[in-house]
Amino acid sequence: MQHPISITAIASISPLGKTPIDIWNNYLNDSHCFTEKDGVLVATFPKALKTDIEQLRMSNSKYKALDNSVLYAIFSARNAIKNAGWKASDNFGINIGSSRGATALFETYHEEFLKNNKAETLTSPTTTLGNISSWVAHDLQTQGPEISHSVTCSTALHAMLNGIAWINSGMCDKFLVGGSEAPLTAFTIAQMQALKIYSREKQNKDAYPNQALNLNKTENTMILGEGAAMACLESGESKNALAKIIGIGYATEILEHNASLSTDAICFQRSMTMALAHLNPKDIDIIVTHTPGTIKGDQAEINAIKTVFRDLHPALTNNKWKIGHSLGTSGLSSIEMAIMMLQNQKFIAVPFLDMDTPNSLKTVLVNAVGFGGNAVSIVITK
């Protein structure tokens, strides 16, 4: 880190809700957010939030043709800059990504193409990945740079890296970064099932179908969830900061398989080591892991943590056992969880992982990785 970066606001929509109070209260209970849809478990929005998104869609004739991934981004971006007190005239940059992009809309248009042998007029502009940040910029009426990208499941944290780089370059002093994902379509879920990583559990209120961080599980338990999360980054140490970024790390490794990490997650070892560059590993109170609920993926990250931290034992947690894997959004969702734990000085434990709870919370490391072996590690502090 050349200079500290402040996170002055964060906003999200997820199965936990849309307001910080609702989200935190839902973190405090031991229940999960999974429901059954077409015979498989997913994590979807509460009914009231779905209504809010539909109202946004109908508020502007241009928005009726947009995919949910774009609407989710617009909705949460509005809340983030409102919380930060930013104005369009501030000329802040925007970098919002998505792993899958306009999944539902693309599938709908493709189905129509197969029937009619021609594409609908708006097929290309509304399904291109770049339309997420451009539509957010249009909605907020900003004049700064806007970037969209996909780095699979580490997309949102790569957006954060990009925002930090732009700020440190002096080309911007503020950046809105985040991820948006609307993956709950039959074809997307079928792709995960084809990889044999999706949970085969049916609805059971007494069990936790996603076993992320349970190292004793005997089958893969990943479940998809929808959501968007945005963070406002500002140069220096702002007095209004929710948290401060003090370490960043990134790495890519040669894959053993298209969908897996190496056994010891070399990319995570490198990204965490880089993020800890000038920090003492013993000062890390918590690691919010990526661990999606797969046997090999979860164990590989744990192996990497043990290699980097050796006999030190930061408390481990994540939120995928509760809200599922929101793919490109998940990393920033983990950042939000980390900030809330720092704000409330309370550790949110994983129900099937027994470990000591830290006495005080000051510094948290957050991990994310995706298909392609592209890991990111971010260290934040109070």
N, C-alpha and C positions, 0 to 999 in steps of 0.2 A: 504494500500500500504506500503510494507516494504521499498521500494526505488522507486524513480521516474523512469519511463520507457520512452524513447524517441521513437517517430515514425519518422524515418529518411527518409522514402519514402512510397508512396502509389500509386498503379496503378490499373486501372479498365477498363473493357470494358462493355458497356451497351448501351441502345438505345440513350444515350446522346453522344456516340462516344468513342474514345480511348485516346485522348490527353487531358491534363489538360485544355488547352485553349478552345478546342471544348466543353468539359464538362461544364466548367464554363459559356461560352457564351450561352449554351443551358439552363443552370439554370436561366440565366438572362431574357430569354423570357417567355411569359405567355402561350406558347403552350404546349400541351401534345404530347407523342410519340406513341399513340395507333393507330393501324391499324386493319382492319378486316381480319381474317383468318378463312376460313371455317365457316363463320357465327357468329364468336365470336370475341371480341376485345382482342388483345394481344399487348405487347410492345416488338418489335424485334430490331435487330441491323440495323444500316444504311447499305446500299448496299456495300459501300467500306470496311466496317469492316467484312462483310460476306465473301468478296473476300479474305481478309487477313487470315481469319480462314481456308478457303479452301486451300490457298497456304501453310499454316502450315501443314495441313493434307497431302498434296502431297509432302512435302519436305523430308519425311522419310517414307520408305515402312512400318515400324512398326506402324506409326501414322495413316495409312489408316483404321485400324481396331478399332480406339479409338472412344469413344462417344464424342459428343460435350462438355459435361461437363468437360472432361479431357483436350481437346484442349483449351477451354477457360481458364482453370487454367494455362496451360503451357504458353499461350500467355501473360497473365497478370503478371505471376511470372517473366518471362524474363524481362519485363519492370520495375517491382518493384526493382529487385536486381541491374539492370543497373542504375536506378535512385539513389539507395543507395550507389553505388560504391562497392558492395560486390563481392567477388570472391568465387569460389567453395572451395578453400583452407581455407576459413574462418571457415568451419565446422559449419555453422549455422543450426539450426533445422527448420523443416517444419511441420506445422499443417494446413491442408486445409480440409474443410468439405463441405458437400452438404446435403441438405434435401432429395432430390429424387435420387441423383446419376445418373447412366447411364440410364436414363429413356428411351430415344428413342432407344438405342441399345438393351436394355432388351426387349422392346416391339417387335422389329424386330426379335430377336432370338426366342422369345416365339411364335410368329406367325409362324415361320418356323418349330418349334417343333410340333405345332398343325397339320401342314400339313404333315410332314414327320415322326412324331413319334420318332425323334431323334434330339439331340442338335448339333449345329455347334461346331467345335473344340475349338474355342476361346471364347465360351459363358461365361464360368466361370471367367477366368482371366480378361476379358474386362468389365464385368458388376459388379464385386465386388466393394463395395464402397472404399476399401483401395487402389484401383489403381490410385486415383487422386493424392495423395501426393507422391506415389511411382514413378509415371510417371514424375511428376515435378522434383523429386530428380534425376531421370535418365536423364532427359533433361538438368538439370543444373550441373550434375556430382558432386553432393554434397556427403559428407561422414557423415553428422550429422544425428540425429534422424529424422524420418519422421512418421507422425501420420495422419490418416484420421478418421473422425467421422461424425455422424449425430445427431444433437440435434434440429431437425426440423428447424424452422425459426430463432432460435437464434444461429445457428451453427457457423457462422463466428465470433460472439462475444465470444462464448465459445472457439473458437480457439485462440482468443486474450488472454483470461484468461489463457489458457494452456501455451501459449508462455511466459506470465508474470511469471507464476509459475516456469517454467523451468529456466528462467533467474534469478529469485530471489533465486532459489535453488543453484545457482552457477554451475549448470551442463552445461549451455550454456550462452554466453553473447549476442547472436543474435538469433532471430527467425523470420522466414517468416510465416505469418498467413493470413488466408483468407477463402473465400468461393467461390464455383462455382456452377452455376445452369443453366441447359438447359431444362426447363420444358414445352416447348411449343409443347406438343404432345396431340393428341386427347384424349387419355386415362387419362392423368394427368388433363387436363381441365375438363373432364367429372367427375373426382373425386371431384373437387371443386364445380362443378355444383350440384352434388349429395348432397353435404353439404348445398346447397342453399346459398352459400356465393359469388358466381361469378356474376359479373355485367351482366345484361340482356340488356344493352344499345347496339345499333348498332352505326356504325360510324357516328359521328356528329361533324364536325369541330368547331362548335360554342359552344360546351358544354364540360364539364369535366366529362367523364363517371366514373372515379374513384373519389369518394367523400371522400377520407381519410381526417379526421379532420373536416368534415362538420357534426356537431352534430344535424343538422335538417333534415338529409336525412331520407327517409321513406322506403328504401330497401337497401340490401347489394350490394356493388359496387366493390368488390375486382376484380382485373385483374392481370393476371400473366405476368411477364416480365423475360427476360433472362439476364444473366450477370455473371461476375466474378470480384472479388476485392481482392487485396493482400496488406498487410502492412508489412514493415520491422521494427521490434522492436529491440532496443538496450538498454543495461543496462546504467543507469545513465542519466545525462543531456548532450546530445550531442549538440555541437555548430551548427551542421547541421540539427537539429531536425525541422520537420514541426510543431510538436506539442508535448506536454508532457502529459502522462497519470498520473493523480494525484488521481484518485479514481476508485475503481472497486466494483461492487456488484452483487450478484447472489442469486437466491431463486427459490424454486419449491413449488407449492401449490397443495393441493388435489383438483382434478377437479370436477366441478359440471357436466360437460359434456365432452366427448372425444375431442371436438374441441373448447371449450370455456374457458375463464377465469371466475373467480368468479366476481360477480357484481362490487366489488370494487378492483379487481385485487390485491389480497393480495400479490402475488409474486412480483409485481412491487413495492408495498409499501416497501417490505423488501429489494429488490435489490437497490432501490434508496436510502433508509435510510442507507444501508451499504456503498454504494458508496460515500455518503456525510459525512461519519463517522467523519472526522476531518476538514470538510469544513463548511463554513457558507452558508446555503441555499440561502441567499440573493445575494451571489456572482455568482450564476448561471444565466447567461444572456439568454441562449437559451436551450430548450429541443427539441431534434430531436426525435419525437415520433415513435413508431412502427406502430400504427394505420393503419391497412391494408385496411380500407374502409368498414368494416362491422359495423353494428349498435351497437351490443353488445360489440365487441372487442374495438372499438374506445372509446365508453363511459366508459368502465371499466378502461381503462388507464387514461382517464381524471379524473375519480373519484379518482384514486390512486394518481395522481399528486396533486389534490386539498387537499387530506388528508395529504400528506407529506409536501407540501409547504404552506398550509393554506392560509394566506392573501397575500403571496408573489406571484408575477405573472411573471415568466419567459416567454419570447416569445416562442410560440410553432410553429413548422414547421415539415414537412417531405417531402419526394420526391416521394411517391407512387402515388400521384395524377398526376404525370408527367410520371414516368417510370414503374409504376406497382409494383407488389410484386415479387421480385426475390428470395423469400423463404430463403434458407440457405445463400445466398449472401447479403441479404438486410441490415443486421446490419453493415457490413463493408462499404457498399455503403453509409449508413448514417454517418459513421465516416468520410468518404471522403468528404461528403457534409459539415460536421461540420468544417473540416480543411480548406476547401476552403472559408467558411464564415469568419473564423478567419484570414486567409491570406489576404483576400480582404476587410476585415472590412465592409462587407455588408450582411445584413440579407435577406435571400430568403424566401419570404412570401408564404403562401398558398392562392390561389386566392379568396376563399370563406370564409376565416377566418379573421375577422377584429380585429386587436389588435395593441397595441403600439409597435413601432420598437425600439429596444435598441439603445442607443446613441453610445456606444462602445462595442465591442465584445472581451471578454477575456476568458470566461469559458463556455463550452458547455457540457451538459449531453445528452448521447445517449442511447436510450432504444431498446431492442429487446426481443421478446418472441415467443414461438411456441407451437404447439400441445404438450401437456404434462405439460403445466404450468411452463415452465423453463425460467425464466426471467433473463436478464443480463442488467446491467446499467454501463456505462463507462463515466468517467468525464475526459475531455481533456482541456488543456489550451494552450495559446500561448507560 
